[in-house]
C-alpha cells in the first residue's frame, strides 16, 4: 500500500516517528508521500525522506498558507526542481484552491496554482491538488492550464460528476478516511462508482481521523482501514482492488518497484 498524502512532519510533532513508521510498515504500508505546505517545511520533508527509505515527498505551496511569502517563492520552487528533480521528490504540491474562508485572496491562489502547474509540467512531475469549496474554479483553471503528468485531487469528497470532471483531465481521485463514515453517503457512492483505475488511497494524517478514531491524530497505518472500507464499497474482489490501487500509485508517482 501507498499512503499518497500524509503530513508526517506534522504528525512527528505529536507522536514518535519511528513508532509511527514501524506501525505503518506492519500494516503493509510500503511507501508514504509527504506533501509540503510552503517553503517553511520544504527542508523538513526532504530530510524525512532522506532519512527513511519508504518516505517520498512533494514540494509546493498549499493555498491556505500563502500569506507572507516572498516574491521569490515561486522562483525558488522552480530553481529547486526544474533543472533537475531532487531524488525522491515525486510531485509538486500540495497546491490548489481553498475558498472555505472566502475569496479574499482568490487572485493570489490562482496565480500560485498556475505557476505550480507550469513548474510541474516543466519538471515532468504530477501534482497534488487540494480543493475546498472551489470545484468549478479548479476545473476551469485546470482546463485552461492542464497538468501534463497527471496528479491527484486529494481528500476527495463529492459527487460522481465532480469526480469525473477531474478524471477527464487525467487526474486521480485521492480517497481517505471520509469513506469510513456511514453518513458520508454521497462520497461513498461516488467512490463505489468511478473507475478503479482512477483511485488512490491516503490518510492526510495527522488530520482526517477515521470513523471511530475521532480526537486522535491520524496515522499512515490507517491507510489499511481506508483500503478495507474501499473494498467493501466496490464490486471487484479485495485482491483486485488492492493490486489495482498499488498499480495506480506506482504509475502516478513513477515508482519502479
Ligand atoms: Zn494535505
Boltz pocket constraint, residues with backbone or C-beta under 6 A from the ligand:
constraints:
  - pocket:
      binder: B
      contacts: [[A, 5], [A, 7], [A, 35], [A, 94], [A, 204]]
      max_distance: 6.0
